[in-house]
């Protein structure tokens, strides 16, 4: 085997070793991308739920006011 062939074989072996060493990082990077996408979806859903909560709180306040007025009117009619 010539010196060139030996050098090429060593280079190929080194590249294979490097590729095997980088596999966990590649998997981690893919998993990170998945988690980032999932996080963005959760943040979007959270924003929707926060808006819904604010809307429900507003409706709840309106209903509370109406019920209070209705109770006051009933008390007035009953003379209490």
C-alpha positions in Angstrom: 0.0 0.0 0.0 1.4 3.4 -0.9 1.8 6.3 1.4 -1.1 8.0 -0.3 -3.4 5.0 0.1 -2.4 4.8 3.7 -3.1 8.4 4.3 -6.5 8.2 2.5 -7.4 5.1 4.6 -6.5 7.0 7.8 -8.5 10.0 6.7 -11.6 7.9 5.9 -11.3 6.2 9.3 -10.9 9.6 11.0 -14.0 10.9 9.2 -16.0 7.8 10.1 -15.0 8.3 13.8 -16.0 11.9 13.6 -19.4 11.1 12.0 -20.2 8.6 14.7 -19.2 11.1 17.4 -21.5 13.7 15.9 -24.6 11.5 15.6 -25.8 12.3 19.2 -25.5 16.0 18.5 -27.5 15.7 15.3 -30.2 13.8 17.2 -30.1 16.4 19.9 -30.5 19.2 17.4 -33.5 17.5 15.8 -35.1 17.0 19.2 -34.5 20.6 20.0 -36.2 21.6 16.8 -39.2 19.4 17.8 -39.4 20.9 21.3 -39.1 24.4 19.9 -42.0 23.8 17.6 -44.0 22.3 20.4 -43.2 25.2 22.7 -44.4 27.7 20.1 -47.7 25.8 19.7 -48.1 25.8 23.5 -47.4 29.6 23.7 -50.0 30.2 21.0 -52.6 28.1 22.8 -51.7 29.9 26.1 -52.3 33.3 24.4 -55.7 32.0 23.1 -56.7 30.8 26.6 -55.6 34.1 28.2 -57.8 36.0 25.8 -60.7 33.7 26.5 -60.1 34.1 30.2 -60.2 37.9 29.9 -63.4 37.6 27.8 -65.0 35.4 30.3 -64.0 37.7 33.2 -65.7 40.5 31.4 -68.9 38.6 30.8 -68.8 37.4 34.4 -68.6 41.0 35.6 -71.5 42.0 33.4 -73.6 39.1 34.7 -72.7 39.9 38.3 -74.0 43.5 37.7 -77.2 42.4 36.1 -77.9 39.8 38.9 -77.2 42.5 41.5 -79.6 44.9 39.9 -82.2 42.1 39.5 -81.9 41.2 43.2 -82.2 44.9 44.2 -85.4 45.2 42.1 -86.9 42.0 43.6 -86.1 43.3 47.1 -87.7 46.6 46.3 -90.9 44.9 45.0 -91.0 42.7 48.1 -90.5 45.7 50.2 -87.3 44.6 51.9 
